[in-house]
Amino acid sequence: MTGNTADIIIIGAGAAGLMAAAGAAEHISESGKDARVLVLEKMPRPGRKIMITGKGRCNFTNLKQWNEFSEHIHPKPNFLKPAFYNLTSEKLIGFMEAHGLETVVERGDRAFPASHLASDVVDTLVKAAIKAGAEILCNKTVSHIEHSICHPERSEGSFTIRCADGSTYTSSRLIICTGGLSYPKTGSTGDGYEWARQTGHEIRPLFPSLTAIVPKGYKHTSVAKGHIDRSEPLSEIGKDLCGNQLKNVALTLFVDGNEAQHEFGDLDFTDGGIEGPIGFKVSRKCVNAIINGSKAYVSIDMKPAVEIEDLTVRISTLWNEVSKDKRNQQKLYKDRFRILLAKVLPQSLIPAFGRLHPNLDHKTLPNALKDWKMEIAGFVGYERCVVTAGGVSQNDMTPKTMESRIVTGLYFAGEVIDLDADTGGYNLQTAFSTGYLAGISAAKSL
């Protein structure tokens, strides 16, 4: 089959799209069918968003077994289960290595390319898809999709895909892998949501996830609550906090005064706000709460391994040592207190911590360390969030095939679905698993 006609067309050459192409083309080749798999990608080269994952190192999966893995999937993890077992984390690593990528597993069961270069993951996926027989056309911005019914009794038809450059393509199977709205510069502009809506699918509310949450007063902004663009300048407090990395702390999210989520691990203060592994983990619930009009605040426990009573005794002991030191006896209280702070806090954090606790002294310090409250005013939006929550409703799809229940021959995979995950390799594995299953299912249906 040549020209602008294919059996399977995949829109989007990201993680889900490239894996769908490899899966579909491999199945066609193994089954001896004569069928064409064509990928249309709007950007100049495939995998632009993969290139920036994991700060360019690309944590492409997580080796936790399903029971643990599923705890990191939202909103309904069981939808992913058939796709996950079709292409597990172990199978994915085997796939990557079979196509020449050396991999390593690091702390937290996270898998990376041994080179720690995301470009190697992209190159491996592209090579796998092309080797299997798929074709990839870049600089193809799809502007319109039409579906015509050829067999009314089966609701089966053909898809006509029109591109901005005037070209038109047709196929009997279509897989939409256009991603979400996050990082629009990589090509994720939400086109797939509109095409799904036009064909009768429900789109669950969209919102940014795995994003920076912005404490009140962290930025100079007129926004009282909600989306605060990352480019907004930092306040003096924000400047003092920015760059600090907190290791092994606890972060608790409160929504309307009630505890909503508790996480332990590392936290970063950045030019966006609160980020890092545990900052990202609470961002989903935090952003959703703010969007729905609720009040949110977080509490940071700087010493989670120590009970408040023990910490009080420890700080009292340290204070006595500082006060009795002959070198400090002539110093003012504030100078002696600063010496105490340096014994329990990173030096770079002391200015901001002091500003945010104006009445702090050695007696109130234990409570401040165990319960550092910050009201959350807003969040960084799609311009720099890692993933888009919400999307094509799971109810409108068959989880065993990724096919639409509404339009025969139409499949969805990856971030365009109402399926997102925590940081740590879970999102890419979700994209790879759903893409691979969609590709194989489309190929089997021919």
Phi, psi and omega per residue, in radians:
M1 nan 2.266 -3.045
T2 -2.262 -3.029 3.105
G3 1.213 -2.445 -3.058
N4 -1.793 0.403 3.092
T5 -2.003 2.352 3.094
A6 -2.429 2.872 3.065
D7 -1.447 -0.710 3.130
I8 -2.246 2.162 3.027
I9 -1.976 2.332 3.105
I10 -2.013 2.198 3.103
I11 -1.745 2.025 3.131
G12 1.909 2.084 3.133
A13 -1.909 0.915 3.008
G14 -1.668 -2.730 -3.109
A15 -1.036 -0.868 -3.117
A16 -1.188 -0.744 -3.088
G17 -1.158 -0.759 3.131
L18 -1.163 -0.675 3.121
M19 -1.240 -0.609 3.066
A20 -1.097 -0.715 3.136
A21 -1.124 -0.781 3.134
A22 -1.108 -0.780 -3.130
G23 -1.113 -0.798 -3.129
A24 -1.135 -0.829 -3.089
A25 -1.169 -0.668 3.095
E26 -1.077 -0.792 -3.115
H27 -1.123 -0.728 3.128
I28 -1.076 -0.763 -3.139
S29 -1.120 -0.775 -3.108
E30 -1.198 -0.530 -3.105
S31 -1.524 -0.120 3.109
G32 1.353 0.244 3.125
K33 -1.325 2.747 3.041
D34 -1.879 1.630 -3.070
A35 -2.536 2.675 -3.063
R36 -1.936 2.309 3.072
V37 -1.980 2.158 -3.056
L38 -2.211 2.282 3.110
V39 -1.919 2.270 3.086
L40 -1.922 2.098 -3.088
E41 -2.148 2.249 -3.057
K42 -1.293 -0.459 -3.071
M43 -1.503 2.903 -3.114
P44 -1.147 -0.383 3.098
R45 -2.577 2.745 -3.099
P46 -1.247 2.834 2.928
G47 1.167 0.550 -3.075
R48 -1.077 -0.687 -3.113
K49 -1.298 -0.568 3.080
I50 -1.031 -0.593 -3.065
M51 -1.073 -0.447 -3.082
I52 -1.824 0.012 -3.111
T53 -1.243 2.511 3.136
G54 1.044 0.617 -3.114
K55 0.964 0.661 3.095
G56 1.536 -0.045 -3.129
R57 -1.630 -0.415 3.043
C58 1.102 1.397 2.972
N59 -1.336 1.637 -2.900
F60 -1.532 -0.220 3.025
T61 -2.822 3.070 3.072
N62 -2.333 2.321 -2.996
L63 -1.524 0.225 3.078
K64 -1.132 2.544 3.085
Q65 -1.236 2.856 -2.977
W66 -0.911 -0.774 -3.079
N67 -0.992 -0.703 3.094
E68 -1.444 -0.715 -3.133
F69 -0.996 -0.775 -3.048
S70 -1.118 -0.397 3.117
E71 -1.161 -0.264 -3.098
H72 -1.792 0.145 -3.100
I73 -1.881 2.425 -3.105
H74 -2.307 2.707 -0.129
P75 -1.518 -0.395 -3.125
K76 -2.246 1.692 -3.029
P77 -1.109 -0.483 -3.074
N78 -1.088 -0.403 3.086
F79 -1.064 -0.592 -3.093
L80 -1.374 -0.323 -2.955
K81 -0.936 -0.860 3.135
P82 -1.059 -0.712 3.134
A83 -1.167 -0.697 -3.133
F84 -1.096 -0.799 -3.126
Y85 -1.252 -0.412 3.058
N86 -1.231 -0.647 3.068
L87 -2.402 1.513 3.131
T88 -1.261 3.019 3.096
S89 -1.056 -0.735 3.132
E90 -1.108 -0.741 3.118
K91 -1.131 -0.636 3.129
L92 -1.119 -0.775 3.098
I93 -1.086 -0.712 3.078
G94 -1.065 -0.707 3.102
F95 -1.074 -0.849 -3.120
M96 -1.069 -0.789 -3.098
E97 -1.207 -0.599 3.104
A98 -1.123 -0.418 3.130
H99 -1.813 0.350 2.933
G100 1.698 0.072 -3.121
L101 -1.642 2.120 3.028
E102 -1.392 2.395 -3.068
T103 -2.195 2.764 3.056
V104 -2.374 2.631 3.097
V105 -1.981 2.235 -3.084
E106 -2.019 -3.015 -3.103
R107 -0.864 2.419 3.132
G108 1.394 0.335 3.117
D109 1.103 0.436 -3.100
R110 -1.556 2.264 -3.131
A111 -1.756 2.393 3.133
F112 -2.298 2.813 2.903
P113 -1.165 2.485 -3.109
A114 -1.021 -0.505 3.130
S115 -1.333 -0.266 -3.019
H116 1.003 0.580 3.081
L117 -2.055 2.046 3.130
A118 -1.049 -0.537 -3.131
S119 -1.056 -0.510 3.118
D120 -1.212 -0.580 3.082
V121 -1.172 -0.791 3.126
V122 -1.063 -0.823 -3.129
D123 -1.051 -0.672 3.133
T124 -1.134 -0.769 -3.132
L125 -1.144 -0.763 3.135
V126 -1.104 -0.785 3.138
K127 -1.064 -0.736 -3.130
A128 -1.112 -0.755 -3.120
A129 -1.147 -0.807 -3.110
I130 -1.186 -0.714 3.131
K131 -1.062 -0.615 3.135
A132 -1.296 -0.284 3.088
G133 2.072 0.019 3.131
A134 -1.363 2.673 3.068
E135 -1.952 2.450 3.138
I136 -2.126 2.109 3.092
L137 -1.952 2.105 3.134
C138 -1.693 3.006 -3.071
N139 0.998 0.616 3.113
K140 -2.035 1.631 3.123
T141 -1.516 1.959 3.132
V142 -1.318 2.211 -3.109
S143 -1.876 -0.377 -3.065
H144 -2.758 2.502 3.090
I145 -2.227 2.322 3.070
E146 -2.132 2.540 3.096
H147 -2.203 2.167 3.115
S148 -2.066 2.400 -3.097
I149 -1.490 2.154 3.085
C150 -1.772 -0.552 -3.117
H151 -2.202 1.518 -3.059
P152 -0.953 -0.607 -3.082
E153 -1.199 -0.380 3.122
R154 -1.963 0.046 -3.066
S155 0.964 0.443 -3.097
E156 -1.647 2.500 -3.123
G157 -2.733 -2.669 3.119
S158 -2.273 2.726 -3.129
F159 -1.964 2.355 3.055
T160 -1.981 2.132 -3.088
I161 -1.969 2.084 -3.141
R162 -1.835 2.376 -3.111
C163 -1.886 2.792 -3.085
A164 -1.123 -0.419 3.137
D165 -1.476 0.087 3.097
G166 1.675 -0.180 -3.141
S167 -1.336 2.676 -3.126
T168 -2.302 2.429 -3.138
Y169 -2.278 2.578 3.109
T170 -2.252 2.638 3.116
S171 -2.771 2.849 3.062
S172 -1.652 -0.279 3.107
R173 -2.272 2.409 -3.120
L174 -2.327 2.269 3.085
I175 -2.050 2.084 -3.141
I176 -1.673 2.014 -3.117
C177 -2.276 0.866 -2.976
T178 -1.511 0.052 3.137
G179 1.283 -2.859 -3.095
G180 -1.901 -2.325 -3.133
L181 -1.994 -0.105 -3.046
S182 -1.325 2.506 -3.108
Y183 0.894 1.112 -3.089
P184 -1.002 -0.395 3.130
K185 -1.169 -0.294 3.103
T186 -1.557 0.000 3.113
G187 1.881 -0.057 -3.136
S188 -1.490 1.648 -3.097
T189 -2.075 0.255 3.017
G190 1.366 0.293 -3.111
D191 -1.030 -0.685 -3.067
G192 -1.072 -0.549 3.127
Y193 -1.103 -0.743 -3.114
E194 -1.191 -0.706 3.109
W195 -1.122 -0.675 3.109
A196 -1.153 -0.720 3.140
R197 -1.110 -0.717 -3.126
Q198 -1.131 -0.462 3.128
T199 -1.681 0.265 2.984
G200 1.641 0.176 -3.116
H201 -1.566 2.553 3.079
E202 -1.398 2.365 3.060
I203 -1.889 1.988 3.108
R204 -1.198 2.582 -3.063
P205 -0.856 2.331 -3.089
L206 -1.685 2.448 3.031
F207 -2.778 2.672 -3.122
P208 -1.227 2.472 3.099
S209 -2.362 2.882 -3.007
L210 0.871 1.048 -3.067
T211 -2.369 2.934 3.100
A212 -1.271 2.345 2.989
I213 -1.781 2.432 -2.931
V214 -1.902 1.969 3.097
P215 -1.130 2.655 3.081
K216 -1.043 2.298 3.125
G217 1.452 0.044 -3.110
Y218 -1.336 -0.489 -3.094
K219 -2.226 2.718 2.958
H220 -1.478 1.770 -3.095
T221 -2.633 2.640 3.088
S222 -1.549 -0.089 -3.141
V223 -1.310 2.106 -3.121
A224 -1.372 -0.597 -3.071
K225 -2.854 2.400 3.071
G226 2.060 -2.502 -3.078
H227 -1.222 2.146 3.060
I228 -2.092 1.960 -3.064
D229 -1.052 2.461 -3.092
R230 -1.063 -0.454 -3.101
S231 -1.307 -0.195 3.113
E232 -1.043 2.388 -3.074
P233 -1.184 2.613 3.104
L234 -1.304 2.543 2.993
S235 -1.370 3.137 3.101
E236 -1.093 -0.696 3.084
I237 -1.098 -0.771 3.126
G238 -1.042 -0.728 3.121
K239 -1.116 -0.692 3.128
D240 -1.160 -0.625 -3.098
L241 -1.438 -0.623 -3.037
C242 -0.985 2.281 3.126
G243 1.733 -0.230 3.118
N244 -1.377 2.334 3.092
Q245 -2.063 2.147 -3.112
L246 -1.824 2.197 -3.114
K247 -1.778 2.434 3.027
N248 0.937 0.896 3.054
V249 -1.956 2.949 3.079
A250 -1.944 2.456 3.129
L251 -2.227 2.150 3.140
T252 -2.056 2.257 3.094
L253 -1.707 2.306 3.067
F254 -2.039 2.301 3.090
V255 -2.084 2.111 -3.081
D256 0.899 0.685 3.053
G257 1.499 -0.122 -3.100
N258 -1.871 2.444 3.114
E259 -1.117 2.201 -3.090
A260 -1.930 -0.478 -3.081
Q261 -2.876 2.507 3.126
H262 -2.336 2.241 -3.095
E263 -2.349 2.647 3.095
F264 -2.188 2.380 3.117
G265 2.700 -2.470 -3.064
D266 -1.843 2.558 -3.082
L267 -2.375 2.455 3.123
D268 -2.116 2.429 2.917
F269 -1.711 2.125 -3.062
T270 -2.169 -3.056 3.076
D271 -1.225 -0.152 3.074
G272 -1.636 -0.660 -3.087
G273 2.629 -2.354 3.101
I274 -1.569 2.109 3.126
E275 -2.325 -2.534 -3.078
G276 1.394 3.007 -3.055
P277 -0.929 -0.856 -3.074
I278 -1.426 -0.448 3.028
G279 -1.113 -0.772 3.099
F280 -1.106 -0.678 -3.086
K281 -1.063 -0.699 -3.106
V282 -1.480 -0.184 -3.031
S283 -1.106 -0.594 -3.097
R284 -1.038 -0.916 -3.138
K285 -1.198 -0.615 -3.119
C286 -1.146 -0.858 3.139
V287 -1.075 -0.794 -3.137
N288 -1.051 -0.695 3.140
A289 -1.131 -0.805 -3.124
I290 -1.111 -0.752 3.120
I291 -1.035 -0.626 -3.112
N292 -1.547 0.206 3.010
G293 1.534 0.149 3.138
S294 -1.517 2.817 3.069
K295 -1.665 2.382 -3.112
A296 -2.252 2.469 2.960
Y297 -2.545 2.793 3.111
V298 -2.082 2.700 3.041
S299 -2.156 2.195 3.114
I300 -1.792 2.193 3.044
D301 -1.772 1.863 -3.079
M302 -1.292 -0.327 -3.095
K303 -2.290 1.104 -3.031
P304 -1.152 -0.360 -3.111
A305 -1.469 -0.080 -3.072
V306 -2.107 2.252 3.083
E307 -1.222 2.707 -3.069
I308 -1.025 -0.657 -3.132
E309 -1.130 -0.775 3.137
D310 -1.179 -0.665 3.129
L311 -1.154 -0.657 3.115
T312 -1.077 -0.755 3.121
V313 -1.137 -0.756 -3.112
R314 -1.094 -0.783 -3.123
I315 -1.200 -0.638 3.084
S316 -1.078 -0.703 3.112
T317 -1.137 -0.788 3.116
L318 -1.079 -0.698 -3.131
W319 -1.123 -0.712 3.113
N320 -1.117 -0.694 3.124
E321 -1.122 -0.759 3.133
V322 -1.113 -0.777 -3.070
S323 -1.191 -0.607 -3.093
K324 -1.453 -0.242 3.118
D325 -1.094 2.185 -3.086
K326 -1.015 -0.523 -3.135
R327 -1.199 -0.322 -3.044
N328 -1.890 -0.129 -2.972
Q329 -1.130 -0.474 3.134
Q330 -1.617 -0.012 -3.105
K331 -1.436 2.691 3.072
L332 -1.188 2.807 -3.139
Y333 -0.984 -0.786 -3.068
K334 -1.088 -0.575 3.131
D335 -1.288 -0.691 3.078
R336 -1.160 -0.658 -3.138
F337 -1.152 -0.637 3.097
R338 -1.107 -0.630 3.083
I339 -1.113 -0.704 3.099
L340 -1.097 -0.789 -3.136
L341 -1.025 -0.655 -3.123
A342 -1.157 -0.322 3.129
K343 -1.489 -0.267 -3.078
V344 -2.168 -0.133 -3.118
L345 -2.345 2.645 2.985
P346 -1.045 2.437 -3.091
Q347 -0.957 -0.706 -3.087
S348 -1.207 -0.300 -3.105
L349 -1.598 -0.296 -3.018
I350 -1.035 -0.809 -3.123
P351 -0.988 -0.841 -3.117
A352 -1.198 -0.715 3.140
F353 -1.062 -0.717 3.112
G354 -1.152 -0.717 3.125
R355 -1.107 -0.669 -3.085
L356 -1.429 -0.137 3.057
H357 -2.268 1.282 -2.994
P358 -1.079 -0.438 -3.113
N359 -1.833 0.411 -3.066
L360 -1.211 2.375 2.984
D361 -2.516 -3.082 -3.043
H362 -1.180 -0.360 3.131
K363 -1.431 -0.599 -3.122
T364 -1.598 -0.156 -3.091
L365 -1.002 -0.774 -3.138
P366 -0.975 -0.793 3.132
N367 -1.141 -0.656 3.135
A368 -1.131 -0.670 3.126
L369 -1.231 -0.588 -3.098
K370 -1.504 -0.318 -3.043
D371 -2.570 1.198 3.139
W372 -1.495 1.759 -3.049
K373 -1.514 2.441 3.043
M374 -2.427 2.098 3.036
E375 -1.248 2.389 -3.128
I376 -1.725 2.074 -3.095
A377 -1.539 -0.523 -3.083
G378 -3.017 -2.761 -3.027
F379 -2.694 2.672 3.016
V380 -1.322 2.398 -3.025
G381 -1.594 -2.656 -3.035
Y382 -1.113 -0.326 -3.114
E383 -1.057 -0.460 3.140
R384 -2.547 0.299 3.069
C385 -1.370 2.728 -3.086
V386 -1.373 -0.639 -3.030
V387 -2.573 2.700 3.072
T388 -1.733 2.170 3.025
A389 -1.513 2.719 -3.058
G390 1.515 -3.123 3.131
G391 2.391 -2.760 -3.109
V392 -1.067 2.196 -3.052
S393 -1.020 2.359 3.069
Q394 -1.051 -0.509 -3.123
N395 -1.145 -0.375 -3.098
D396 -1.621 0.136 -3.090
M397 -2.282 2.718 3.052
T398 -1.690 1.972 -3.040
P399 -1.112 -0.406 -3.125
K400 -1.376 -0.200 -3.127
T401 -2.355 -0.307 -3.024
M402 1.242 0.230 3.136
E403 -1.488 2.567 3.063
S404 -1.123 2.464 3.012
R405 -1.421 -0.190 -3.033
I406 -1.766 -0.717 -3.114
V407 -2.133 1.977 3.118
T408 -1.121 2.359 3.117
G409 1.571 -0.052 3.126
L410 -1.838 2.269 -3.099
Y411 -2.209 2.670 3.063
F412 -2.228 2.580 3.094
A413 -2.684 2.639 3.071
G414 1.462 -2.640 -2.972
E415 -1.169 -0.327 3.141
V416 -1.151 -0.377 3.117
I417 -1.405 2.713 3.038
D418 -1.285 1.265 -3.049
L419 -2.749 2.002 3.110
D420 -2.441 2.995 -3.000
A421 -2.560 3.000 3.092
D422 -1.319 2.914 3.043
T423 -1.249 2.669 -3.131
G424 2.150 0.334 3.137
G425 1.711 -0.108 -3.050
Y426 -1.265 -0.677 -3.106
N427 -1.180 -0.759 3.139
L428 -1.176 -0.674 3.079
Q429 -1.073 -0.701 3.094
T430 -1.057 -0.761 3.121
A431 -1.138 -0.772 -3.130
F432 -1.120 -0.776 -3.098
S433 -1.147 -0.809 -3.123
T434 -1.211 -0.633 3.112
G435 -1.143 -0.799 -3.125
Y436 -1.073 -0.765 3.138
L437 -1.159 -0.706 3.108
A438 -1.084 -0.749 -3.138
G439 -1.112 -0.831 3.128
I440 -1.105 -0.741 -3.119
S441 -1.108 -0.738 3.124
A442 -1.115 -0.713 -3.130
A443 -1.164 -0.718 3.138
K444 -1.126 -0.532 -3.042
S445 -1.381 -0.200 -3.095
L446 -1.124 nan nan
